[in-house]
Amino acid sequence: MTIRGMPAASAGRVSATAGPAGDTELRAIETVGGVITDLVGIAERLPVRHDELESIARILDRLSQEISEAATLLRAIPNQ
C-alpha cells in the first residue's frame, strides 16, 4: 500500500482563491485528499491479516488526527 504517494486529486479546486485564506483552504483540501487516498489503500487491503491489525489501526489513528487538523484549518479561514 502506498501512503501519501499521490497528490490530492482535488487540489486544483482552489485556484480561484488567492491570499492566506486560499493557502489555508488549499492545505485543508490537500490533507483531505491525502486521507482519502490512504483510506482507499486500506479499503483495498480489507480484510487484513491478524498480524496487520495493529499497523492498520495506527494508520487509521493518524488519519483521524489529520482530518481533525483539516477541520481546524477550515475553521481558521476568515469569513468573507
C-alpha positions in Angstrom: 0.0 0.0 0.0 1.3 3.5 -0.9 0.7 6.1 1.8 1.0 9.7 0.6 2.4 8.6 -2.7 0.0 10.5 -4.9 -1.0 14.2 -4.9 -4.5 15.1 -3.9 -6.8 15.0 -6.9 -8.9 17.9 -5.8 -6.2 20.4 -5.1 -7.0 22.3 -8.3 -10.3 23.5 -7.0 -8.7 26.3 -5.0 -7.1 28.0 -8.0 -9.5 30.9 -8.0 -8.9 31.7 -4.3 -5.9 33.9 -3.5 -4.2 35.0 -0.3 -3.8 33.5 3.1 -7.4 32.1 3.2 -6.7 30.3 -0.1 -3.5 28.9 1.2 -5.2 27.6 4.3 -8.1 26.2 2.2 -5.6 24.5 -0.2 -3.8 22.9 2.8 -7.1 21.5 4.1 -8.0 20.2 0.6 -4.7 18.5 0.2 -4.9 17.0 3.7 -8.4 15.6 3.0 -7.3 14.3 -0.5 -4.4 12.6 1.1 -6.5 11.0 3.7 -9.0 9.7 1.1 -6.1 8.2 -0.9 -4.9 6.4 2.2 -8.3 5.2 3.1 -8.8 3.7 -0.3 -5.5 2.0 0.1 -6.6 0.5 3.4 -10.0 -0.5 2.0 -8.3 -2.3 -0.9 -6.5 -4.5 1.7 -9.5 -5.4 3.7 -9.9 -7.8 5.3 -6.4 -7.6 6.8 -4.5 -10.5 8.3 -4.4 -10.7 12.1 -0.7 -9.7 12.2 -1.5 -6.4 10.3 -4.3 -5.2 12.6 -2.2 -3.0 14.8 -0.4 -1.3 12.0 -3.6 -0.6 10.2 -5.2 0.7 13.4 -2.2 3.1 13.8 -2.6 4.4 10.3 -6.3 5.0 11.0 -5.4 6.8 14.2 -3.1 9.1 12.2 -5.7 9.7 9.5 -8.3 10.7 12.2 -5.8 13.2 13.5 -5.2 14.6 10.0 -8.9 15.0 9.4 -9.2 16.9 12.7 -6.3 19.2 11.6 -8.1 19.8 8.3 -11.3 20.8 10.3 -9.1 23.2 12.3 -7.7 24.7 9.1 -11.2 25.3 7.7 -12.4 26.9 10.9 -9.4 29.3 10.7 -10.4 30.7 7.3 -11.8 34.2 7.9 -15.5 34.9 6.9 -15.7 36.6 3.6 
